[in-house]
Amino acid sequence: MKIIVIRHAKTVYNENGIINGQQDDNLSPEGLLELPGLVEKLNGYNFTALYSSPLQRAVETAKPIAKNKNLDLIIDPRLIEVNFGSFTSKNWDSMKSVFGMKSTALLDSYNYDLRPYGGESSEEVRKRIEDFLNYLKEQGGQPVAVSHAGIIRWFYYLCIGQKISSPPNASVHLLDF
């Protein structure tokens, strides 16, 4: 089965180097301009279900896709971004003093534990994405999921065993699982 995974369009936090995590953040003016191109990229694909993280930036990205494909938008909390706990809304570099690396590098390691800071561990994130993928297998069809950089890393790893760095905003990824 194939899945299309999309990273939300650019946000105000993305442009300012701030950790979004599970904090709601609106699309930036540049992010809003990315939406028509994203919809156009998906015109060649036929899919049967459209899922989104509950965070506003993902929903804002998914709505024009849903409208273009005439599909209901299904909100799934398993697609929410990694919980960074007390690092949320801080600069990407804020994690260096604790982990020796900024937030993007920590996610690239696929080995983190943010529970002592009110967040979640890489194992917890892996399990929820694995659960979502198993659910999709049961559903069948051609699904699309709009999510976040920290989550798309896990889609790659669980679907094809590849570790990736942060995918660009408004990017489309076709994976086999």
N, C-alpha and C positions, 0 to 999 in steps of 0.2 A: 504494500500500500504506500502511496505517496502522500506527503503533507506539504502544504505551502505555509511557511512561517514568515511573518512580516514584522519588522521592527517599526514601532511607532515613528511618526515624523518628528522633526526637531522641536525641542521645547526651550523655554526660557532658561531653565536650569542647565540643560545641555550646553547652551551657548555661553553660560557663565561659569562652567566647570564646577557645578554643584551636584552633589549626590541626590538624585531623585528618590531612590528606594521606593517605598510604598507611599510616599507623600504625593498627593495630587499636584500636578503641574500642567499648565495649559501649553498648547502648541504655540510656538513663537510665530511672528509674521513669516519668517522664512519657512517654518514647518508647514504653515497653511498653504504656502506656495508649492510645497512638495506633493500635496494631495492629488492634484489632477494628473501629474506624471505617474504617480503610484497606481491610480485607477487605470491609466492607459497601459501600464506594464502588465496588468492582470487581465486585460481584454482577451488575450490568447488562451487563457485557462478556463476550463469548466470546472466548477466545484459545487458541492452539494450542501455544505454547511460552513458558516462563518462564525468563529469563536473569537472572543476578545477578553483580555484582562479587564477587570472592573475599573482600573485607573483611567481618569479622564483623557489623558494623552493617547491611550490606546483606543478608547471608544471614539474619540474625535477622528482618529485615523481610520477606524473601521467603518464608520457611518457612510461615507461616500462610496465605499466598496460595496456595502450592503445595498445601497440604493441602486448603484449601477448594475449589480447582479440580481436585483430583486429577491434578496434573501433576508430572512430574519437574522438579527444579530444576537448571538447567544453569549451572555456574559458568564465566564467561568473563572472563579477565584483562584484556581490552580495556575492560571497564567500570569498572576500578579508578579511584579518585580521582586527581587531578593529584598528581604527586610534587613536594612542596615542598622536598625536600632538607633542608638544615640548619635550615630554618624550621619543620619539623614539630615538633609538641608545644610550640610557643611561642605567645604571645598573638597575636591577629589584628593588633594594632598593631605587632608586632615588625618588620614589613616596611617601615614608614614611613621609617626612617632610611636604607634602601637604595633603595627605589623611590618614595618620596614619597607612598605610599598604603598602606592596610592590605590584607590578603590578599584580602578580598572585592572591593574596588575594583580590585585588580590583575587578578583573574579577569574582572571586568566589562569590562575593557579589551580582552579577547581578544588581547592582544599582550604576552606575557611570555616571559622566558627565565630559567629557574631552573637551567639546567645549570651555571653557575659555582658554584652552591651545592649541587650534588649532586642536583638535581631535573631536571625536563624543561621543554621549551619548548612554547609554545602550538601550534606547528606539529606537534610530535610528538604532542600530544594530539589535535589535529584529524585527523591521519592515522589514528590507531588507531580513532577513532570512525567515520570515513569507511569504514575497512576493515570494521568491525562492521556498518554499514548495508549495505554491498555484500553481505556474507555473508547478512544477513537477506533481501535481495531474492532471492538464489539459493534460499533455503530456502522462501520463500513462507509462507502462513498469516498468522495474527494474533499477532505477538510482543509480549511484555511484557519490559521490562528494568528491574531495580532497580539504581540507581546513586547518584551523588553530585552535589552542586550544581555543582562545576566541570565535570562531564561533561554534565549536563543542559543547561547553557549551549550546549555544542557540538551537542547533538541539535537544539536550536532553530535554531541558525545553519545547520547543514547541511541540515536538513529544509525549513525555511521561510524561511531568510534573515533571521531576526529575532534581534537581540541582546537578551538578557534579563539581569536581575540575579539574585542568588541566589534560587532557588525555596525555598519553605518546606519544612520537614521533613514527611514523610509526605504529600507532594503528588502528585497524579496528573496526567499531561500526555498528551493525545492529539494526535499529530502525523502529518501526511502526509509520505511521502517517496517 
